[in-house]
Amino acid sequence: MKKVIKIPGIVMFLFLLLFSGKENLYAASANISVSSNKTTAVVGSTVTVSVRISSSQALGSWEYVISYDSSKLKLQSDSKVVGYGDGSQKSSTETFTFKVIASGTSTVGVQGYGGYAWENLEELSISAGSTRITGVTQAELEASYSKNNNLSSLSVKDYNISPEFNKDTLEYSVMVPSNVEKVTIEGALEDRKASATGFGEFDVSEGENKFDIVVTAENGSQKTYVVKLNVQDENPIETVIDGITYTVVKRGSTLTAPSTFEATTQMINGIEVPAFKSSITNFVLVGLKSKEGTPRLYIYNENDNSYTLYREIKTEGTLIFPTKAKVVPDNYKKVKITINDEEVEAYEYNNTSSGFIKKLNAATNGNGFYLIYGVNVETGEEDFYQFDAKLNTLSRYNKELIDTLTKENKNFLMIIIVLSVETVVMLLILLVSFVKRGKRKRRKNDFANFDDFPEKEKTNKKEVIKEENQEKKENKKDENKPVVKKEEKKEK
């Protein structure tokens, strides 16, 4: 009997609990999430933290305070947030900027948080998260970087490399048939934090083709693997330049035409090879490559079967091919300079003068100015060009203008010299005049003693003294005479 009564009692309790707690069971909830743009930062740098509150219902109001370790981070703004909704807003995000001031890990979160739903101002049930930020010094950061710059595999697709791959072996060779025009180099990194260049599909030509695969570790250290791929050439065209053997390139896909040049062909040793020709300069370019496997363009002269390295000096507005000058300008000496990584022959003003002339010449013809003889590949004009090493510019050399300026500079120099001489002469005259005047004054003062006078001066001085003595005697006579009054004179 007690059992029968007990079961309905439990059911009634559950029923009352269900309906009496309906509001609590379906109360509005919200979540505050905290995230940062980076979890590790160098001391002195900044970190951005995002705090987002989101709710299942429209937000009425909310508030929270940012919490963090102030000994490691410094907040750049107010830490307290108070917000209000508009009846439709279910989330809100605020961003905060922290400056890392010390090494160590700090937890960034929220405290003192709360909020209400828009509808009925029902209090929100809020859960909150956090994020961690670790500050490190630059030295600590670099020490943590991976030094691994190894490959875990290296291959040429469809062909065997020799020797068999080993991460510590840096050079490999591959032999491929003469009809191969493209190859694909493949490989993998041992460390996913490292990076590599040199993988992919490449054009190849007869002879040796060299490819570098450069692996860069996270800490910046590099390792270079070299693949030397040799395409068989049954009938190579070879030439020797400055003691180095070169092979003529027979595939145009590995060559690039310079501006003003068009693709053509050229017969060399009875074999047709790809070439480029300019209708402006009539240069014919063919490709040569050494055992290093890097093709370069050369000017081919079929009259004597010779090759000259083709180089372009390109500056703003001017493009020339440097060549040897027929006549060296006066007062210039031959030098070697580097322009755009190319060493070229140039002429520098030879300052053999000294003193003021040397300084004047250096100022006008200048340190950093050179003459280069060449052919303008865009106009075909062959002449001297002036190169400004400071501004990296080329301009046509105007010899007449330079000669005129030099002449004017010399005339100006002569005028300065003449004026300088006149000024010195005037100063000397004034100096002599002052010296003579000073001597006269010293004579008058210094020769007060009779014995110090010269003979001529002594004679004159005697006469002066004699006259002075005579005047003194006469004055004494006058003093000894009795004075007779006018009245006494009249009586007598």
MORAQUI-V141326 format. One record per backbone hydrogen bond with DSSP energy under -0.5 kcal/mol. CO is the residue of the C=O (numbers start at 1). NH is the residue of the N-H. E is the energy in kcal/mol with one decimal. If there is no record, write none. Layout:
co=CO nh=NH e=E
co=CO nh=NH e=E
This chain:
co=1 nh=5 e=-1.9
co=2 nh=6 e=-1.9
co=3 nh=7 e=-1.8
co=4 nh=8 e=-1.1
co=5 nh=9 e=-1.2
co=6 nh=10 e=-1.9
co=7 nh=11 e=-2.1
co=8 nh=12 e=-2.4
co=9 nh=13 e=-2.0
co=10 nh=14 e=-2.3
co=11 nh=15 e=-2.2
co=12 nh=16 e=-2.4
co=13 nh=17 e=-2.4
co=14 nh=18 e=-2.3
co=15 nh=19 e=-2.1
co=16 nh=20 e=-2.8
co=17 nh=21 e=-1.5
co=19 nh=22 e=-1.0
co=21 nh=25 e=-2.4
co=22 nh=26 e=-1.6
co=24 nh=27 e=-1.4
co=28 nh=125 e=-2.2
co=29 nh=56 e=-2.0
co=30 nh=127 e=-1.8
co=31 nh=33 e=-0.6
co=31 nh=54 e=-2.3
co=32 nh=129 e=-2.5
co=33 nh=52 e=-2.5
co=35 nh=50 e=-3.3
co=39 nh=134 e=-3.3
co=41 nh=136 e=-2.3
co=42 nh=45 e=-2.5
co=45 nh=100 e=-2.6
co=47 nh=49 e=-0.5
co=47 nh=98 e=-3.0
co=48 nh=37 e=-2.2
co=49 nh=96 e=-2.9
co=50 nh=35 e=-2.3
co=51 nh=94 e=-2.7
co=52 nh=33 e=-2.7
co=53 nh=92 e=-2.2
co=54 nh=31 e=-2.7
co=58 nh=118 e=-2.8
co=59 nh=87 e=-0.7
co=60 nh=85 e=-2.6
co=61 nh=116 e=-2.6
co=62 nh=83 e=-2.8
co=63 nh=114 e=-2.0
co=64 nh=81 e=-2.8
co=65 nh=111 e=-2.5
co=67 nh=109 e=-2.3
co=68 nh=70 e=-0.9
co=69 nh=72 e=-1.6
co=69 nh=73 e=-2.2
co=72 nh=101 e=-2.6
co=72 nh=102 e=-1.1
co=74 nh=99 e=-2.5
co=79 nh=66 e=-2.7
co=81 nh=64 e=-1.9
co=83 nh=62 e=-2.1
co=89 nh=59 e=-3.6
co=90 nh=55 e=-2.6
co=92 nh=53 e=-2.7
co=94 nh=51 e=-3.1
co=96 nh=49 e=-3.3
co=96 nh=98 e=-0.5
co=97 nh=76 e=-2.7
co=98 nh=47 e=-2.7
co=98 nh=100 e=-0.5
co=99 nh=74 e=-1.9
co=99 nh=101 e=-0.5
co=100 nh=44 e=-2.7
co=104 nh=135 e=-3.4
co=106 nh=108 e=-0.5
co=106 nh=133 e=-2.7
co=107 nh=109 e=-0.5
co=108 nh=131 e=-2.4
co=109 nh=67 e=-2.5
co=111 nh=65 e=-2.3
co=114 nh=63 e=-2.4
co=115 nh=124 e=-3.0
co=116 nh=60 e=-2.8
co=116 nh=61 e=-1.7
co=118 nh=121 e=-0.6
co=119 nh=122 e=-1.3
co=122 nh=117 e=-3.8
co=124 nh=126 e=-0.8
co=125 nh=30 e=-2.7
co=127 nh=32 e=-2.9
co=131 nh=108 e=-3.2
co=133 nh=106 e=-2.9
co=133 nh=135 e=-0.5
co=134 nh=41 e=-2.4
co=135 nh=104 e=-2.4
co=136 nh=43 e=-2.7
co=137 nh=141 e=-2.5
co=138 nh=142 e=-2.5
co=139 nh=143 e=-2.1
co=140 nh=144 e=-1.1
co=141 nh=144 e=-0.6
co=141 nh=145 e=-0.6
co=142 nh=145 e=-0.9
co=146 nh=219 e=-1.9
co=147 nh=149 e=-0.7
co=150 nh=190 e=-2.3
co=150 nh=191 e=-0.5
co=153 nh=188 e=-1.6
co=155 nh=157 e=-0.5
co=155 nh=186 e=-3.0
co=156 nh=159 e=-2.4
co=159 nh=156 e=-0.6
co=162 nh=173 e=-2.5
co=166 nh=169 e=-2.1
co=168 nh=170 e=-0.6
co=170 nh=226 e=-3.6
co=172 nh=228 e=-3.0
co=173 nh=162 e=-2.1
co=174 nh=230 e=-3.3
co=176 nh=232 e=-2.0
co=177 nh=180 e=-1.4
co=181 nh=204 e=-2.5
co=183 nh=202 e=-2.9
co=184 nh=157 e=-2.8
co=184 nh=186 e=-0.5
co=185 nh=200 e=-2.2
co=186 nh=155 e=-2.5
co=188 nh=152 e=-2.7
co=188 nh=153 e=-1.3
co=191 nh=194 e=-1.7
co=195 nh=216 e=-3.1
co=197 nh=214 e=-1.6
co=200 nh=185 e=-2.8
co=202 nh=183 e=-2.2
co=207 nh=231 e=-2.9
co=209 nh=229 e=-3.2
co=211 nh=227 e=-2.9
co=212 nh=214 e=-0.6
co=213 nh=215 e=-0.6
co=213 nh=225 e=-3.1
co=214 nh=197 e=-2.0
co=215 nh=217 e=-0.5
co=215 nh=223 e=-2.1
co=216 nh=195 e=-2.3
co=217 nh=220 e=-1.8
co=221 nh=217 e=-3.2
co=223 nh=215 e=-3.2
co=223 nh=225 e=-0.5
co=225 nh=213 e=-3.3
co=226 nh=172 e=-2.7
co=226 nh=228 e=-0.5
co=227 nh=211 e=-2.4
co=227 nh=229 e=-0.8
co=228 nh=174 e=-2.4
co=228 nh=230 e=-0.6
co=229 nh=209 e=-2.5
co=229 nh=231 e=-0.7
co=230 nh=176 e=-2.4
co=230 nh=232 e=-0.6
co=231 nh=207 e=-3.0
co=233 nh=236 e=-0.6
co=236 nh=238 e=-0.7
co=237 nh=248 e=-2.9
co=239 nh=241 e=-0.5
co=239 nh=246 e=-3.4
co=241 nh=244 e=-1.9
co=244 nh=241 e=-2.7
co=246 nh=239 e=-2.3
co=247 nh=289 e=-1.7
co=250 nh=252 e=-0.5
co=251 nh=254 e=-1.2
co=252 nh=255 e=-1.8
co=258 nh=261 e=-1.5
co=262 nh=277 e=-2.6
co=264 nh=275 e=-2.6
co=266 nh=268 e=-0.6
co=266 nh=273 e=-2.7
co=268 nh=271 e=-1.8
co=271 nh=268 e=-2.8
co=271 nh=273 e=-0.5
co=273 nh=266 e=-2.5
co=275 nh=264 e=-3.1
co=276 nh=285 e=-3.4
co=277 nh=262 e=-2.4
co=278 nh=282 e=-1.7
co=283 nh=278 e=-1.9
co=283 nh=285 e=-0.5
co=284 nh=300 e=-3.2
co=285 nh=276 e=-2.1
co=286 nh=298 e=-2.8
co=287 nh=249 e=-3.1
co=288 nh=296 e=-2.9
co=289 nh=247 e=-2.6
co=290 nh=293 e=-1.7
co=293 nh=295 e=-0.7
co=296 nh=288 e=-2.9
co=297 nh=310 e=-2.2
co=298 nh=286 e=-2.4
co=298 nh=300 e=-0.5
co=299 nh=301 e=-0.5
co=299 nh=308 e=-1.8
co=300 nh=302 e=-0.7
co=301 nh=304 e=-0.5
co=301 nh=305 e=-1.1
co=301 nh=306 e=-1.5
co=306 nh=301 e=-2.5
co=308 nh=299 e=-3.9
co=309 nh=311 e=-0.6
co=312 nh=314 e=-0.8
co=313 nh=315 e=-0.6
co=313 nh=320 e=-1.9
co=315 nh=318 e=-1.3
co=318 nh=315 e=-2.6
co=319 nh=377 e=-1.3
co=319 nh=378 e=-0.6
co=320 nh=313 e=-2.9
co=320 nh=322 e=-0.6
co=321 nh=375 e=-2.3
co=329 nh=332 e=-1.2
co=331 nh=350 e=-3.7
co=333 nh=348 e=-2.9
co=335 nh=346 e=-2.8
co=337 nh=339 e=-0.5
co=337 nh=344 e=-3.2
co=339 nh=342 e=-1.7
co=342 nh=339 e=-3.1
co=342 nh=344 e=-0.5
co=344 nh=337 e=-2.3
co=346 nh=335 e=-3.0
co=347 nh=371 e=-2.7
co=348 nh=333 e=-3.0
co=349 nh=351 e=-1.0
co=350 nh=352 e=-1.8
co=354 nh=357 e=-0.9
co=354 nh=358 e=-0.8
co=355 nh=359 e=-1.7
co=356 nh=360 e=-2.6
co=357 nh=361 e=-2.8
co=358 nh=362 e=-2.4
co=359 nh=363 e=-2.0
co=360 nh=364 e=-2.1
co=361 nh=365 e=-2.9
co=361 nh=366 e=-0.8
co=362 nh=366 e=-0.7
co=362 nh=367 e=-0.5
co=366 nh=369 e=-1.3
co=368 nh=389 e=-3.2
co=370 nh=387 e=-3.4
co=371 nh=347 e=-2.3
co=372 nh=385 e=-2.6
co=373 nh=323 e=-2.5
co=374 nh=383 e=-2.0
co=375 nh=321 e=-2.7
co=375 nh=377 e=-0.8
co=376 nh=379 e=-0.8
co=376 nh=380 e=-3.8
co=381 nh=376 e=-2.9
co=381 nh=383 e=-0.5
co=383 nh=374 e=-2.2
co=384 nh=397 e=-2.1
co=385 nh=372 e=-3.0
co=385 nh=387 e=-0.5
co=386 nh=388 e=-0.5
co=386 nh=395 e=-1.8
co=387 nh=370 e=-2.1
co=387 nh=389 e=-0.8
co=388 nh=392 e=-2.0
co=388 nh=393 e=-1.2
co=392 nh=316 e=-0.6
co=393 nh=388 e=-2.7
co=395 nh=386 e=-3.5
co=397 nh=399 e=-0.9
co=398 nh=402 e=-2.2
co=399 nh=403 e=-2.9
co=400 nh=404 e=-2.3
co=401 nh=405 e=-2.6
co=402 nh=406 e=-2.5
co=403 nh=407 e=-2.5
co=404 nh=408 e=-2.6
co=405 nh=409 e=-2.5
co=406 nh=410 e=-2.2
co=407 nh=411 e=-2.6
co=408 nh=412 e=-2.7
co=409 nh=413 e=-2.2
co=410 nh=414 e=-2.4
co=411 nh=415 e=-2.4
co=412 nh=416 e=-2.1
co=413 nh=417 e=-2.3
co=414 nh=418 e=-2.8
co=415 nh=419 e=-2.6
co=416 nh=420 e=-2.0
co=417 nh=421 e=-2.4
co=418 nh=422 e=-2.7
co=419 nh=423 e=-2.2
co=420 nh=424 e=-2.0
co=421 nh=425 e=-2.4
co=422 nh=426 e=-2.5
co=423 nh=427 e=-2.0
co=424 nh=428 e=-2.0
co=425 nh=429 e=-2.4
co=426 nh=430 e=-2.4
co=427 nh=431 e=-2.2
co=428 nh=432 e=-2.5
co=429 nh=433 e=-2.4
co=430 nh=434 e=-2.4
co=431 nh=435 e=-2.0
co=432 nh=436 e=-2.4
co=433 nh=437 e=-2.2
co=434 nh=438 e=-2.0
co=435 nh=439 e=-1.9
co=436 nh=440 e=-2.0
co=437 nh=441 e=-1.8
co=438 nh=442 e=-2.0
co=439 nh=443 e=-2.0
co=440 nh=444 e=-2.0
co=441 nh=445 e=-1.7
co=442 nh=446 e=-3.1
co=443 nh=447 e=-2.3
co=445 nh=448 e=-0.7
co=446 nh=449 e=-0.5
co=449 nh=452 e=-1.8
co=450 nh=453 e=-1.5
co=454 nh=458 e=-2.7
co=455 nh=459 e=-2.2
co=456 nh=460 e=-1.8
co=457 nh=461 e=-2.3
co=458 nh=462 e=-2.4
co=459 nh=463 e=-1.8
co=460 nh=464 e=-2.0
co=461 nh=465 e=-2.5
co=462 nh=466 e=-2.7
co=463 nh=467 e=-2.3
co=464 nh=468 e=-2.1
co=465 nh=469 e=-2.5
co=466 nh=470 e=-2.3
co=467 nh=471 e=-2.1
co=468 nh=472 e=-1.7
co=469 nh=473 e=-2.2
co=470 nh=474 e=-2.2
co=471 nh=475 e=-1.8
co=472 nh=476 e=-1.7
co=473 nh=477 e=-2.1
co=474 nh=478 e=-1.9
co=475 nh=479 e=-1.4
co=476 nh=480 e=-1.7
co=477 nh=481 e=-1.2
co=482 nh=484 e=-0.6
co=483 nh=485 e=-0.5
co=485 nh=489 e=-1.6
co=486 nh=490 e=-1.6
co=487 nh=491 e=-2.0
co=488 nh=492 e=-1.8
